[in-house]
Amino acid sequence: MSRAWCLADIRLLKKLRQGVQGFSMEAASDNQSQSRDRKSLIIVPCCSARLDKQDAARVQTIADRLMRDEPALDASPHFAPLVQQGLSDAPALIFGDQQEISLFSGNTPSQLEHRMAVLAQPGDIVAVHQRDKVFEDYLSTYLNLTDITFIDPQIAQEGDVAPMAIECRTNRQMHSAIDQIARKAGKLQLLAFNTTGNVWRLAQDISQHCGVRVSVAGPSPRVARRANDKIWFTNRVRELLGPDALPPAHGVFGPAAAAGHIARLAKSNQRVVLKIPDSAGSAGNIAFNRDDLSGMTVAGIRNELVELLKSRGWHERYPVLVGVWDCDVVSNPSVQFWMPLPDEGLPIVEGVFEQSVQGEAGKFVGARRAELSQELHDQLVSEAMLFACLFQKLGYYGRCSFDAIISQTPGARQSLHWIECNARWGGVSIPLTLAIQLKPADPTCGFVVVQQSLTNAIPYTTEQSINLLDGLLYEHDTSSSGIVILSPPDQIQEMRINFLAIAHTQKAAENLADTAMRRFLCE
């Protein structure tokens, strides 16, 4: 009997035991929305999950060690006295840029930064790098998102682009607009796509300049950075669930070491991958098929790696993650969480979603509600709950999701591997929050997100996209289902679209999404 076989069976037995004794996996019986101090952010638990005493003690032990080894994890009190973590009833400054994510910084801002605007409510201020007034009118007319102030740097976006948290501090016009709203309300809150140190420094700057209390609806800076780091998350998965809970992976220092690991792993695996640990989506993934590496020396692999990495804007920061890329994938589930403050209760599971990915690097192109067996759903939720509770004890607050891969070779049992944590808002959580707001009486409504680049498609403007989808668009005062445009189309390189389809049933939402896609493709 091999050691690998024993570890796998131990893990399976542990999960089955937890499913019976350690966790309550029933759907929330009263189906009540769990609201916070913000009307546009409604949290609806999809099921109840609780740690048993043994797992809670294990999570606490790991959290205590991590806090002892890295005291900077608990950084939010350093921004006091007027800056605090959490939500409030104050107007929000909202921004959704991705400039502080590795391989995204300095690039022309993506139109996806407009997605966060759908989380706004009257009195809020939304900051983007370049306004789209047609999209703003669409939000007002179709979604009733009124009395919202939009601001931008009002300069040509050429060359390196500064992160929005820095623009809000240094751009005089933007800073003045923010100050005016903060002073008038006597308070403010920040709702950012990615809660970095610059976001907390912006909160501190506003609080000191205006003399008002500012709340930050996100994790402390160091916790966010660690949770988004694929190597750090990989280590936490091993600690909590054991080595069988993820594909073989190693953090390596230097291109020669990376090439050596790739060559070794390719001898016994069909595909291997190098990941930039602090990047997002597929931007930092470089996958290799075993056949493509046949006959290549380690030096040759190293040279190709360096060339590929530099072409993506990599700045030679180590370590990088090298690991096995799972094949025979049957599902790409994501477990969505809202992490409350510790005195508000355990992390809240909002749903399990099936992600659609495309290409060798696994680019995210959409999502829908997952259709999994109850046993697999429960295992996903129970294991993700361990991660969530650990993060909460380290000071994590706000949006978070955990991505996994389910694979199955012919004749074998399905395997579940955890891949990464998204310690920020994202392509599923933003439209999920919007869908609950639009259909609060039907929180499990049909749900499909599309986020795709359409090669050779006609480059429609925002106005043309609205006209193209006439008759399909959701309208706040008349619709019970429809298409919601989440961000303006991006036409810089190729037509990129991002929309949500919601309906009473999952099938109806999928039909809506298919109809919209056919229109964009002129079929």
Buried (B, 14 or more C-beta within 10 A) or exposed (E): EEEEEEBBEEBBEBBEEBBEEBBEBEEBEEEEBBEBEBEBBBBBBBBBBBBEEEBBEBBBEBBEEBBEEEEEBBBBEEBEEBBBBBBBBBBBBBBBBBBBBBBBBEBBBBBBBBBBBBBBBEBBBBBBBBBBEBBBEBBBBBBEBEEBBBBBBEEEBEEEBBBBBBBBBEBEEBBEBBBEBBBEBEBBBBBBBBBBBBBBBBBBBBBEBBEBBBBBBBBBBBBBBBBBBBBBBBBBBBBBBBBBBBBBBBBBEEBBBBBBBBBBBBEEBBBBBBBBBBBBBBBBBBBBBBEEBEEBEBEEBBBBBBEEBEEBBBEEEEBBBBBBBBEBBEBBBBBBBBBBBEEEEBBBBBBBBBBBBEEBBBBBBBBBBBEBEEEBBBBBBBBBBBBBBBBBBBBBBBBBBBBBBBBEEEEEEBBBBBBBBBBBBBBBBBBBBBBBBBBEEBBBBBBBBBBBBBEEBEBBEBBEBBEBBEEBBBEEEEBEBBBBBBBBBBBEEEBBBBBBBBBEEBEBBBBBBEBBBEBBEEE
